[in-house]
Amino acid sequence: MGTPRETRQEQAETVIDRLEEAYPDSTISLRYSNRLELLIAVILSAQCTDERVNKETKHLFEKYDGPEEYANAPQEELAEDLSSITYYNSKAEYIRTSCELILEEHDGEVPDTMDELTELSGVGRKTANVVLQHGHDVVEGIVVDTHVQRLSRRLGLTEEQYPEQIEQDLMGIVPEGYWQQFTHLCIDHGRAICSAQNPDCSDCVLADLCPSEKGDSEIDLASGDPW
């Protein structure tokens, strides 16, 4: 079992330092060329891998150009274009209705506030944070996806279970200048080492300070279940 730093803030800062060294080029993996494409890609990424989303949006972004074309697309046709994406029918509807609202209330531009973004279909705080950070250079929170949720609990940075509560805890201990990068570092480490089912603790740069270290700890703090 690893030994965490004395305070959660010290723990968070050490985690960031080590992960930055391990993943110096960490950044968003979704591909897009404008704010609308970013919004659509993030909507599609819910419960779906970025790799799959990038494969499908390559064709999608060639076919549709601008909110008018998405808003006017027949539901069945857009859904068929997304058929390899999880929950493609619902996501097609989210995209269509979001683009309708963007046209009607935002002059065809993706809005730049949390309140306006979360009024769009299929857009919660996590999606809005991504769009704000990477589309508008506005950082007012921390994106809590499944990797951030898992690593934050395993590393003892929070005991909360739900993303919005986890985000509030993290915002209190992660230096504000790292709010955006913290997410990317957690995603890279979660994919490479700290997977949900079988983390490779023997090759983890955080093992010595992780209270969930597999083998020494009896409990996976991410799930609360025994290893």
BASEGU-128781 format. One line per 10 residues: number of its first residue (from 1); their letters; for each residue y, z, x of N, C-alpha, C, O. Coordinates in pm, whole numbers, padded with zeros to 5 digits, m for minus. Layout:
# BASEGU-128781
NUM	a	Y,Z,X,Y,Z,X,Y,Z,X,Y,Z,X | ...
This chain:
# BASEGU-128781
1	mgtpretrqe	m00120,00000,00085,00000,00000,00000,00124,00000,00088,00139,00084,00176 | 00215,m00095,00063,00338,m00101,00139,00431,00014,00102,00416,00079,m00001 | 00527,00038,00189,00624,00145,00167,00760,00086,00140,00823,00031,00231 | 00809,00095,00016,00941,00038,m00017,01052,00110,00058,01036,00224,00102 | 01166,00043,00071,01284,00105,00128,01329,00220,00037,01286,00231,m00077 | 01415,00305,00089,01452,00427,00018,01519,00399,m00116,01496,00472,m00213 | 01601,00295,m00125,01667,00262,m00251,01629,00121,m00293,01587,00040,m00210 | 01645,00094,m00420,01613,m00041,m00469,01710,m00144,m00411,01671,m00259,m00389 | 01832,m00104,m00388,01927,m00198,m00328,01884,m00235,m00186,01889,m00352,m00148 | 01842,m00136,m00108,01792,m00164,00027,01667,m00250,00020,01648,m00340,00102
11	qaetvidrle	01582,m00223,m00077,01461,m00302,m00095,01497,m00447,m00124,01441,m00539,m00064 | 01591,m00468,m00216,01631,m00604,m00253,01691,m00678,m00133,01660,m00795,m00112 | 01774,m00611,m00057,01838,m00676,00058,01736,m00714,00165,01748,m00819,00227 | 01637,m00628,00187,01533,m00659,00285,01447,m00775,00237,01411,m00863,00316 | 01415,m00776,00109,01338,m00887,00051,01412,m01018,00072,01352,m01117,00114 | 01541,m01020,00044,01620,m01142,00059,01622,m01187,00205,01602,m01305,00234 | 01645,m01094,00297,01650,m01129,00440,01520,m01195,00485,01521,m01297,00554 | 01409,m01136,00447,01280,m01189,00493,01246,m01322,00427,01194,m01413,00492 | 01275,m01333,00298,01243,m01459,00229,01334,m01572,00275,01292,m01688,00280 | 01458,m01540,00307,01547,m01644,00362,01494,m01699,00493,01503,m01819,00519
21	eaypdstisl	01439,m01612,00574,01382,m01657,00700,01257,m01740,00677,01232,m01838,00748 | 01178,m01702,00576,01054,m01774,00547,01079,m01907,00477,01005,m02003,00496 | 01184,m01913,00395,01213,m02034,00316,01359,m02073,00334,01439,m02057,00242 | 01395,m02125,00451,01537,m02153,00480,01597,m02265,00397,01720,m02273,00385 | 01514,m02350,00339,01565,m02463,00261,01542,m02445,00111,01537,m02543,00036 | 01528,m02322,00068,01497,m02293,m00072,01609,m02340,m00165,01726,m02307,m00144 | 01572,m02417,m00268,01670,m02465,m00366,01598,m02507,m00493,01475,m02501,m00500 | 01673,m02549,m00593,01615,m02591,m00720,01525,m02713,m00698,01559,m02802,m00620 | 01413,m02717,m00767,01318,m02827,m00747,01325,m02934,m00856,01269,m03042,m00840 | 01393,m02906,m00966,01410,m03007,m01070,01502,m03118,m01020,01598,m03093,m00947
31	rysnrlelli	01472,m03240,m01061,01552,m03355,m01018,01642,m03400,m01134,01598,m03412,m01248 | 01768,m03426,m01101,01867,m03466,m01201,01985,m03526,m01129,02004,m03503,m01010 | 02067,m03602,m01202,02184,m03663,m01139,02314,m03627,m01211,02422,m03664,m01165 | 02305,m03556,m01324,02425,m03512,m01394,02392,m03389,m01478,02276,m03347,m01484 | 02491,m03332,m01542,02472,m03207,m01615,02379,m03223,m01734,02301,m03132,m01764 | 02386,m03336,m01804,02298,m03354,m01918,02152,m03365,m01873,02063,m03306,m01934 | 02129,m03439,m01766,01993,m03449,m01714,01941,m03312,m01670,01824,m03280,m01691 | 02029,m03232,m01610,01989,m03096,m01571,01951,m03015,m01694,01847,m02949,m01695 | 02034,m03019,m01797,02006,m02944,m01920,01871,m02986,m01978,01790,m02900,m02013 | 01847,m03115,m01987,01722,m03165,m02044,01603,m03124,m01958,01500,m03082,m02011
41	avilsaqctd	01617,m03134,m01828,01507,m03097,m01738,01473,m02950,m01752,01355,m02913,m01751 | 01574,m02865,m01766,01548,m02721,m01777,01484,m02689,m01912,01394,m02606,m01920 | 01529,m02754,m02018,01465,m02736,m02149,01317,m02774,m02140,01231,m02703,m02192 | 01288,m02884,m02074,01149,m02931,m02063,01065,m02840,m01974,00943,m02836,m01990 | 01128,m02768,m01882,01052,m02689,m01785,00995,m02560,m01842,00915,m02494,m01776 | 01035,m02522,m01962,00982,m02400,m02022,00831,m02412,m02039,00782,m02502,m02107 | 00757,m02320,m01976,00611,m02317,m01982,00549,m02450,m01936,00445,m02493,m01987 | 00615,m02512,m01839,00565,m02637,m01782,00608,m02640,m01636,00714,m02587,m01602 | 00530,m02700,m01550,00564,m02702,m01408,00678,m02798,m01380,00693,m02900,m01447 | 00758,m02764,m01280,00867,m02853,m01239,00811,m02987,m01192,00873,m03091,m01213
51	ervnketkhl	00697,m02985,m01128,00635,m03109,m01081,00607,m03204,m01197,00634,m03324,m01187 | 00552,m03151,m01305,00524,m03233,m01423,00654,m03282,m01486,00665,m03399,m01525 | 00752,m03194,m01496,00880,m03233,m01554,00943,m03346,m01473,00990,m03444,m01530 | 00945,m03333,m01341,01006,m03437,m01257,00936,m03571,m01274,00999,m03676,m01271 | 00804,m03567,m01291,00730,m03692,m01309,00771,m03761,m01438,00785,m03883,m01442 | 00791,m03683,m01544,00825,m03743,m01674,00972,m03780,m01684,01006,m03882,m01744 | 01060,m03698,m01627,01202,m03729,m01639,01241,m03852,m01557,01343,m03915,m01586 | 01163,m03886,m01458,01191,m04009,m01382,01198,m04128,m01475,01285,m04214,m01461 | 01106,m04134,m01571,01105,m04244,m01668,01203,m04218,m01782,01271,m04309,m01829 | 01211,m04093,m01824,01299,m04057,m01935,01444,m04090,m01904,01515,m04146,m01987
61	fekydgpeey	01489,m04055,m01784,01629,m04075,m01748,01662,m04221,m01724,01779,m04260,m01724 | 01560,m04302,m01704,01582,m04447,m01695,01599,m04510,m01834,01670,m04608,m01852 | 01531,m04450,m01932,01534,m04506,m02068,01656,m04463,m02146,01715,m04544,m02217 | 01695,m04335,m02135,01805,m04281,m02214,01926,m04252,m02125,01912,m04198,m02015 | 02043,m04287,m02173,02165,m04267,m02096,02273,m04206,m02184,02333,m04275,m02267 | 02297,m04078,m02167,02403,m04012,m02241,02356,m03945,m02368,02249,m03978,m02420 | 02433,m03851,m02420,02393,m03774,m02537,02376,m03858,m02663,02295,m03824,m02750 | 02451,m03968,m02675,02438,m04052,m02795,02297,m04108,m02809,02241,m04110,m02918 | 02241,m04153,m02697,02108,m04216,m02704,02000,m04115,m02736,01905,m04146,m02808 | 02012,m03993,m02683,01915,m03889,m02719,01932,m03846,m02864,01833,m03830,m02935
71	anapqeelae	02056,m03828,m02908,02082,m03782,m03045,02033,m03884,m03147,01988,m03846,m03255 | 02042,m04011,m03114,02005,m04116,m03207,01860,m04163,m03193,01814,m04247,m03270 | 01790,m04108,m03098,01650,m04149,m03078,01565,m04097,m03193,01581,m03982,m03234 | 01474,m04179,m03247,01380,m04129,m03348,01296,m04014,m03291,01252,m04020,m03176 | 01275,m03913,m03371,01199,m03796,m03325,01063,m03836,m03269,01022,m03789,m03163 | 00994,m03924,m03341,00859,m03962,m03300,00860,m04035,m03165,00771,m04016,m03083 | 00961,m04119,m03145,00967,m04196,m03020,00999,m04105,m02902,00937,m04116,m02796 | 01095,m04015,m02920,01130,m03925,m02810,01014,m03831,m02779,00986,m03802,m02663 | 00947,m03784,m02884,00831,m03698,m02862,00723,m03771,m02785,00659,m03713,m02697 | 00700,m03896,m02817,00600,m03975,m02747,00638,m03992,m02600,00552,m03993,m02512
81	dlssityyns	00767,m04005,m02573,00814,m04017,m02435,00789,m03890,m02356,00785,m03892,m02233 | 00771,m03779,m02426,00752,m03649,m02362,00610,m03596,m02378,00586,m03477,m02355 | 00518,m03680,m02416,00387,m03634,m02465,00304,m03559,m02361,00211,m03487,m02399 | 00334,m03574,m02233,00257,m03500,m02133,00319,m03363,m02104,00264,m03286,m02024 | 00431,m03333,m02168,00500,m03205,m02150,00451,m03106,m02255,00428,m03144,m02370 | 00434,m02980,m02218,00393,m02879,m02316,00497,m02868,m02428,00617,m02873,m02403 | 00448,m02853,m02551,00534,m02838,m02670,00633,m02954,m02683,00750,m02934,m02713 | 00584,m03074,m02659,00673,m03190,m02653,00744,m03219,m02785,00857,m03266,m02785 | 00677,m03192,m02898,00744,m03216,m03027,00866,m03126,m03043,00975,m03172,m03081 | 00847,m02999,m03015,00958,m02904,m03028,01069,m02937,m02929,01187,m02932,m02963
91	kaeyirtsce	01030,m02969,m02807,01131,m02997,m02705,01208,m03126,m02735,01327,m03135,m02705 | 01142,m03223,m02794,01213,m03344,m02835,01319,m03310,m02940,01430,m03363,m02935 | 01284,m03223,m03033,01380,m03181,m03134,01495,m03101,m03072,01611,m03118,m03110 | 01462,m03013,m02977,01567,m02937,m02908,01667,m03032,m02842,01788,m03015,m02854 | 01615,m03132,m02773,01702,m03226,m02701,01789,m03304,m02799,01909,m03319,m02776 | 01730,m03354,m02905,01806,m03432,m03004,01917,m03349,m03067,02032,m03392,m03073 | 01883,m03230,m03115,01983,m03149,m03184,02088,m03093,m03087,02204,m03077,m03124 | 02047,m03064,m02964,02145,m03019,m02864,02245,m03131,m02835,02365,m03105,m02824 | 02197,m03252,m02821,02287,m03364,m02794,02378,m03393,m02913,02493,m03432,m02895 | 02328,m03373,m03033,02414,m03388,m03152,02530,m03288,m03146,02644,m03324,m03173
101	lileehdgev	02499,m03163,m03112,02603,m03060,m03104,02699,m03088,m02989,02820,m03066,m03002 | 02647,m03136,m02878,02732,m03172,m02764,02831,m03280,m02804,02947,m03277,m02763 | 02787,m03376,m02884,02875,m03483,m02931,02977,m03433,m03032,03094,m03468,m03028 | 02930,m03350,m03124,03015,m03306,m03234,03119,m03202,m03192,03232,m03204,m03240 | 03080,m03111,m03102,03168,m02998,m03073,03218,m02991,m02929,03306,m02911,m02898 | 03163,m03075,m02840,03202,m03064,m02700,03241,m03198,m02639,03235,m03215,m02517 | 03280,m03294,m02724,03327,m03425,m02676,03229,m03492,m02582,03268,m03564,m02490 | 03101,m03470,m02607,02998,m03537,m02528,02970,m03476,m02393,02894,m03531,m02314 | 03032,m03359,m02365,03013,m03294,m02236,02928,m03167,m02251,02941,m03095,m02350 | 02843,m03141,m02153,02763,m03018,m02154,02859,m02900,m02135,02933,m02896,m02038
111	pdtmdeltel	02857,m02803,m02227,02953,m02691,m02219,02933,m02606,m02094,02828,m02609,m02030 | 03038,m02528,m02063,03037,m02454,m01937,03053,m02303,m01955,03098,m02233,m01865 | 03015,m02254,m02073,03014,m02109,m02094,02878,m02065,m02146,02806,m02142,m02209 | 02843,m01940,m02118,02716,m01885,m02164,02705,m01890,m02316,02602,m01931,m02369 | 02810,m01851,m02385,02806,m01847,m02531,02785,m01986,m02590,02706,m02003,m02683 | 02855,m02086,m02537,02842,m02221,m02591,02707,m02282,m02557,02648,m02352,m02640 | 02659,m02257,m02439,02529,m02312,m02400,02416,m02253,m02484,02326,m02325,m02526 | 02421,m02124,m02507,02312,m02061,m02582,02318,m02091,m02732,02229,m02051,m02807 | 02422,m02162,m02775,02424,m02212,m02912,02344,m02341,m02927,02313,m02383,m03038 | 02310,m02404,m02815,02232,m02528,m02818,02085,m02496,m02845,02035,m02391,m02806
121	sgvgrktanv	02018,m02588,m02911,01877,m02569,m02945,01792,m02561,m02819,01807,m02641,m02727 | 01702,m02463,m02815,01610,m02451,m02704,01672,m02393,m02578,01610,m02397,m02472 | 01794,m02340,m02588,01864,m02288,m02470,01883,m02138,m02485,01961,m02092,m02568 | 01812,m02062,m02403,01832,m01918,m02395,01912,m01884,m02272,01966,m01973,m02206 | 01921,m01758,m02240,02004,m01715,m02128,01953,m01771,m01994,02034,m01808,m01908 | 01823,m01779,m01977,01769,m01831,m01851,01811,m01977,m01831,01863,m02012,m01724 | 01790,m02059,m01931,01829,m02200,m01922,01979,m02214,m01900,02023,m02294,m01818 | 02056,m02136,m01975,02202,m02142,m01961,02246,m02105,m01821,02336,m02168,m01765 | 02184,m02003,m01763,02218,m01963,m01626,02193,m02076,m01527,02274,m02099,m01437 | 02080,m02146,m01542,02050,m02257,m01452,02157,m02366,m01464,02206,m02417,m01363
131	vlqhghdvve	02193,m02401,m01587,02293,m02507,m01609,02429,m02464,m01556,02499,m02544,m01494 | 02466,m02341,m01579,02594,m02292,m01527,02595,m02296,m01374,02692,m02343,m01314 | 02489,m02248,m01313,02486,m02238,m01167,02484,m02374,m01100,02560,m02398,m01006 | 02397,m02464,m01148,02377,m02589,m01078,02455,m02706,m01138,02471,m02810,m01075 | 02504,m02688,m01260,02584,m02793,m01321,02732,m02768,m01314,02811,m02862,m01306 | 02772,m02641,m01317,02914,m02607,m01322,02959,m02516,m01208,03076,m02479,m01202 | 02869,m02481,m01118,02903,m02389,m01008,02959,m02257,m01059,03051,m02200,m01000 | 02903,m02209,m01170,02941,m02081,m01228,02821,m01987,m01219,02717,m02013,m01280 | 02835,m01879,m01145,02725,m01784,m01129,02766,m01652,m01193,02846,m01577,m01137 | 02710,m01625,m01309,02741,m01500,m01376,02617,m01418,m01409,02624,m01320,m01483
141	givvdthvqr	02504,m01459,m01354,02381,m01385,m01377,02272,m01433,m01283,02297,m01514,m01194 | 02152,m01383,m01303,02035,m01419,m01223,01931,m01482,m01315,01895,m01424,m01418 | 01883,m01598,m01277,01780,m01665,m01356,01648,m01590,m01337,01598,m01579,m01225 | 01593,m01540,m01447,01466,m01467,m01441,01357,m01552,m01504,01339,m01552,m01626 | 01285,m01625,m01420,01170,m01701,m01468,01044,m01618,m01442,01054,m01500,m01408 | 00928,m01678,m01458,00804,m01600,m01444,00784,m01550,m01301,00729,m01442,m01281 | 00828,m01628,m01202,00813,m01584,m01063,00903,m01466,m01033,00860,m01367,m00974 | 01028,m01475,m01075,01123,m01365,m01052,01074,m01240,m01125,01080,m01129,m01071 | 01028,m01258,m01247,00977,m01146,m01324,00860,m01078,m01252,00857,m00956,m01240 | 00765,m01158,m01204,00646,m01105,m01138,00680,m01036,m01007,00638,m00923,m00982
151	lsrrlgltee	00757,m01104,m00922,00788,m01048,m00790,00876,m00925,m00800,00857,m00829,m00725 | 00971,m00925,m00891,01061,m00810,m00904,00985,m00685,m00944,01015,m00576,m00896 | 00887,m00699,m01030,00807,m00584,m01071,00709,m00544,m00960,00693,m00425,m00933 | 00646,m00640,m00896,00552,m00607,m00789,00622,m00535,m00674,00565,m00445,m00612 | 00743,m00575,m00645,00816,m00519,m00531,00889,m00390,m00565,00957,m00333,m00480 | 00876,m00346,m00688,00939,m00220,m00727,01089,m00230,m00748,01159,m00129,m00742 | 01140,m00350,m00773,01284,m00367,m00795,01322,m00335,m00939,01439,m00308,m00968 | 01226,m00336,m01027,01249,m00303,m01167,01118,m00260,m01231,01010,m00295,m01184 | 01130,m00182,m01337,01014,m00148,m01418,01023,m00211,m01556,00935,m00193,m01640 | 01130,m00287,m01579,01148,m00353,m01707,01047,m00466,m01723,00996,m00519,m01624
161	qypeqieqdl	01019,m00502,m01848,00918,m00604,m01875,00978,m00736,m01920,00916,m00841,m01902 | 01097,m00734,m01979,01152,m00853,m02041,01267,m00910,m01958,01343,m00835,m01896 | 01280,m01043,m01956,01374,m01108,m01865,01518,m01057,m01871,01579,m01036,m01766 | 01573,m01036,m01988,01713,m00995,m01995,01733,m00856,m01935,01834,m00832,m01869 | 01639,m00766,m01957,01649,m00632,m01899,01626,m00637,m01748,01692,m00566,m01672 | 01532,m00721,m01705,01509,m00738,m01561,01635,m00793,m01495,01674,m00748,m01388 | 01697,m00891,m01560,01820,m00949,m01504,01927,m00842,m01484,01993,m00840,m01380 | 01943,m00754,m01580,02044,m00649,m01568,02014,m00557,m01450,02104,m00518,m01376 | 01887,m00521,m01432,01849,m00438,m01318,01879,m00509,m01187,01935,m00450,m01094 | 01841,m00636,m01178,01860,m00711,m01054,02008,m00730,m01022,02047,m00726,m00905
171	mgivpegywq	02088,m00751,m01122,02232,m00770,m01097,02296,m00645,m01039,02402,m00651,m00976 | 02231,m00531,m01060,02283,m00407,m01005,02242,m00380,m00861,02299,m00293,m00796 | 02142,m00455,m00811,02092,m00426,m00675,02093,m00548,m00583,02093,m00531,m00461 | 02094,m00668,m00637,02102,m00789,m00555,02250,m00819,m00528,02328,m00826,m00622 | 02290,m00836,m00402,02429,m00869,m00373,02473,m00992,m00453,02398,m01090,m00461 | 02592,m00988,m00510,02636,m01094,m00602,02632,m01232,m00537,02605,m01332,m00603 | 02659,m01238,m00408,02655,m01366,m00339,02516,m01428,m00331,02502,m01545,m00294 | 02414,m01350,m00366,02276,m01399,m00361,02214,m01413,m00500,02094,m01439,m00511 | 02292,m01398,m00605,02236,m01405,m00739,02165,m01538,m00764,02059,m01541,m00826 | 02222,m01647,m00717,02160,m01777,m00737,02041,m01797,m00644,01934,m01839,m00688
181	qfthlcidhg	02059,m01766,m00517,01954,m01793,m00420,01832,m01703,m00438,01720,m01742,m00406 | 01853,m01582,m00490,01742,m01490,m00511,01633,m01555,m00595,01514,m01540,m00566 | 01673,m01626,m00698,01575,m01692,m00785,01494,m01795,m00708,01371,m01797,m00719 | 01560,m01879,m00630,01489,m01984,m00557,01393,m01926,m00454,01282,m01977,m00435 | 01434,m01819,m00389,01347,m01754,m00291,01223,m01697,m00358,01112,m01711,m00306 | 01240,m01633,m00473,01126,m01577,m00546,01032,m01688,m00593,00910,m01672,m00588 | 01088,m01798,m00639,01005,m01910,m00686,00922,m01966,m00570,00802,m01987,m00584 | 00987,m01989,m00456,00913,m02044,m00342,00803,m01949,m00296,00691,m01992,m00268 | 00834,m01820,m00289,00735,m01723,m00244,00624,m01705,m00348,00507,m01687,m00313 | 00661,m01710,m00475,00561,m01699,m00580,00463,m01815,m00578,00344,m01797,m00601
191	raicsaqnpd	00514,m01934,m00550,00427,m02051,m00544,00340,m02051,m00419,00222,m02087,m00424 | 00398,m02009,m00307,00327,m02019,m00179,00232,m01903,m00153,00123,m01924,m00099 | 00271,m01782,m00191,00197,m01662,m00151,00165,m01569,m00268,00049,m01532,m00290 | 00268,m01533,m00344,00255,m01425,m00442,00224,m01480,m00581,00303,m01466,m00675 | 00108,m01543,m00592,00068,m01603,m00720,00031,m01496,m00821,00012,m01379,m00786 | 00020,m01537,m00945,m00007,m01440,m01052,m00145,m01378,m01040,m00160,m01256,m01054 | m00246,m01458,m01014,m00384,m01410,m01020,m00439,m01365,m00885,m00515,m01269,m00879 | m00402,m01434,m00779,m00465,m01404,m00649,m00364,m01413,m00535,m00372,m01505,m00454 | m00270,m01320,m00528,m00170,m01325,m00422,m00234,m01308,m00284,m00330,m01233,m00268 | m00179,m01378,m00185,m00231,m01372,m00049,m00154,m01266,00030,m00070,m01298,00114
201	csdcvladlc	m00184,m01141,00001,m00111,m01030,00063,m00130,m01026,00215,m00045,m00974,00287 | m00242,m01078,00263,m00269,m01074,00407,m00174,m01165,00484,m00159,m01150,00606 | m00110,m01260,00414,m00020,m01353,00481,00122,m01342,00423,00198,m01439,00424 | 00156,m01224,00374,00285,m01204,00306,00384,m01130,00395,00352,m01026,00452 | 00504,m01185,00407,00606,m01124,00491,00664,m00997,00428,00743,m00926,00491 | 00625,m00968,00305,00676,m00851,00235,00570,m00742,00218,00598,m00638,00158 | 00450,m00764,00268,00338,m00675,00240,00366,m00530,00280,00326,m00438,00210 | 00435,m00511,00392,00454,m00374,00441,00552,m00293,00357,00558,m00171,00370 | 00628,m00360,00271,00721,m00287,00185,00693,m00309,00036,00775,m00276,m00049 | 00576,m00365,00006,00540,m00395,m00133,00447,m00288,m00190,00335,m00271,m00140
211	psekgdseid	00490,m00215,m00291,00406,m00110,m00349,00286,m00163,m00427,00201,m00087,m00471 | 00280,m00296,m00443,00167,m00357,m00513,00069,m00424,m00418,m00024,m00491,m00463 | 00087,m00408,m00288,00005,m00480,m00192,m00144,m00472,m00227,m00202,m00364,m00235 | m00202,m00587,m00246,m00342,m00595,m00286,m00432,m00542,m00175,m00416,m00576,m00058 | m00525,m00459,m00214,m00617,m00401,m00116,m00585,m00256,m00093,m00675,m00171,m00094 | m00457,m00225,m00071,m00416,m00086,m00051,m00372,m00021,m00181,m00399,00097,m00204 | m00305,m00097,m00265,m00262,m00044,m00394,m00369,m00068,m00500,m00439,m00170,m00496 | m00382,00023,m00591,m00483,00007,m00696,m00430,m00073,m00814,m00508,m00126,m00893 | m00297,m00082,m00826,m00235,m00141,m00945,m00145,m00257,m00908,m00069,m00250,m00811 | m00153,m00365,m00986,m00056,m00474,m00978,00061,m00435,m01068,00049,m00437,m01190
221	lasgdpw	00173,m00399,m01008,00285,m00352,m01087,00344,m00460,m01176,00416,m00430,m01272 | 00315,m00585,m01146,00366,m00694,m01230,00305,m00687,m01370,00374,m00707,m01470 | 00176,m00659,m01375,00106,m00655,m01504,00072,m00514,m01549,00051,m00489,m01668 | 00068,m00420,m01453,00024,m00286,m01483,m00127,m00271,m01484,m00179,m00164,m01514 | m00197,m00379,m01450,m00344,m00378,m01450,m00399,m00348,m01311,m00332,m00374,m01211 | m00520,m00294,m01304,m00584,m00274,m01174,m00612,m00407,m01107,m00634,m00507,m01175 | m00610,m00409,m00976,m00648,m00529,m00901,m00797,m00554,m00919,m00850,m00651,m00865
